[in-house]
Amino acid sequence: MWPVILTDQQSDIVLRPLHRRDEGQWREVRRHNRNWLRPWDATLPIPGQQLPGFRTMVRMYDKQAKRGQSVPLAIEVGGEFRGQLTVSSISWGSILSGQIGYWIDSRVAGRGITPIAVAMAVDHCLFALGLHRIEINIRPENTASLRVVEKLGLRDEGLREKYMHIDGRWCDHRTFALVAEEVPQGILAAYRHSLRKL
């Protein structure tokens, strides 16, 4: 099951594992988007803790992916690194669920890339991995991410108060979810069908 590369025939989007060789592009994209991403970036609540460096992060993600705990993916557009999407908190057994988080380079935001990338990942999780439920947790103020789940038709399950440490403080999040039975044809096909009706 890992590593996995997901491609979409109708777009120039590829989801693939992060590699150490991505470090230069990853750093450039993060540096360019520092202020744009800061309000939504996870932080560590315990003083003195630091997020891992890029190489440590890649090794950690790879180990988690091999154990079936996550699916960490680079978002590539036209062969260029443009963001990151991670399916995390994967639970097996009687739950079969996971959570998706993502970020995208502001230089390609607003082009429909994020909904397609999220839909590709959801379809992989539901139909290749066999998960039953996917959820996405979003800050109520993050209108761009709220638009992604709206476009994809995820169900709003309500507010989780002080759910995650973001930008230096505990922040509320809204939870959006779907289960496999809601999208038997796949969420990417459903999304594309909805676009044709516009």
N, C-alpha and C positions, 0 to 999 in steps of 0.2 A: 504493500500500500504506500510505502514511502521509499524514495522520493516520487513525487507526482508532478506532472506538467499538464496544465489545463489550457487549451487553446479554443478560441471561438472562431468558427469559419467566416462569420460575417463582419468581424471587426479585426483590428490589429492589436488585440489584447491577449497577452499571455500571462498566466499565473504560474510561477515556478518557484522552487526553493531559493532562498537567499544563499548566496555564496560569498566567501571571503573576498573574492575579486570585485564584488559589488561595493566594497567599502568607499571607494572614491566617489562614485555616483551617489551612493546613499548619503554621504556626508555633504555633498554639494546640494542635493535636494533638501535635506534637513536644514542646512544653513540658509538657503534661499527662502525657506518657508518658516523660519523660526517664529516670527511674530504671528503668522497666520495659524500655526498649529498649537502655539503655547496654551490658549484657553481650553484646549481639548486633550492635551497630553497628560497621561497618567504620571503621577509623582509618588514618591515613597513617603509615608507618614512618619516614620521613625527618624528623628534627627541623626545626621551623620551617615545615613544609608545613601548609597549612590546607585543609579541604574547602571547595568553593565555596559562596557564598551562594545563596539560593533562586533569584533571577533568573538568575544565571550558570548554575546547575544546569539550569534549564528550557531556556535557550538551548543549552547543551551537549547535553542529551538530545534536543532537537529536531533538531539537526544530525546526531547519530548515527543517529536514527531515519530521517531522509531519506536517509542513505547506506546504510541496511539493516544497520546494526551493532547496533541495539538496538530494543526496543519498550518505552518507558517509559510507565507507566500510573498514573493516580490510581485508587484504589479508592473508589467512591462507594456509599454505602448510604443509601437513602431520600433521595437528593438531597444528602447531606452528605459532604464529604471525610472519609474514615476511614482511609486508608493508602495505600500505594504498592506497586506490583509492577513489576519491571523484568526484561525478558528482555534479557540482555547477552551479550557475547562471541559474537555470532552469526557463525558461519563458513559460507561458501557452498562452492561447488565440490564436491569429493569427500567433504566432512565433513557439511555440512547440519545443524549443531547449534547449540544455544544453552543458556544457563544462566538459571535463574529465581531471583530473590531478592525478598523481600517483607517488609513489616512492616504491622501493623494496630493501630489504636487499642485499648487495653486495655478501653475502655468497651463495645466491641462484640465482644471476643474471646470464644471459646467458643460462638458462635452458628452455627457452620458457614459463616461468610462466607469465611474464608481458603481452605478446600478448594474451594469453588465458584469463587472468583476465580482460583485457580491452575489449576483444570481448564479454565476459560474461556480462559485465556491459552495453556495447552498445546494445546488444540484449535485455536486460531487459528494457532499456530506450525506445527503438524503438517499441518493441512488447508487453511489459507488461504495461509500463506507457503511451505509445502512443505518445512519442515525434517524431518529424519529422526529426530533424537535431541534430547531435552531432559534436562538434569540440574539437580539442586538440591543444593547443598552446605550442610550443617547442622552446627553445633557439637554434639558428642555430649551435652552438658548441656542442650540446648534441647529440652526434652520437648514443648513445645507445637508446635514446627515438626516434630519427629519424628512427632507424631501426625498432622499434615497429610499427610505422604508415606505414612504407613501407611494412612490412610483411602483415599488415591488409588491405592494399590497400586504405587508406584514400587519398583523393584528396588534393594536395598542393594548397592552395589558396593565397599564397604570404606572404610577410613580413609585420608585424605590428611593426613600429618603436617605440622604448621606451615604449613598451606595458605594462610591469610589473616590479615591483621593486623586484630584485633578488640579493641576496648576497650583499646588501648595495648600489645598483645603479639601475637606470632605464635601462632595457635591451630590445633589439629587440627580437621578437619571430616570427616564421613561423607558420601560421595557416593551419591546416589540418582538413578536414571535410568529412562527408558523410551524405546522407539523406536516409530515409527508402527505397525508391524505388530502390536504388542502390544495396541493399542486401536483396531481398525478402525472401531468404532462411535463412537469419541470417548471421552475419559476422563470427561467430565461425564456422559454417558449411562451409562457403566460405574459411576461413583460413585453415581448415583441408583439404579441397579439394585441395587447392594449394600445401600443403605439400605432398600429395599423388602423385602429378605430378612431384615432384623433383626427 
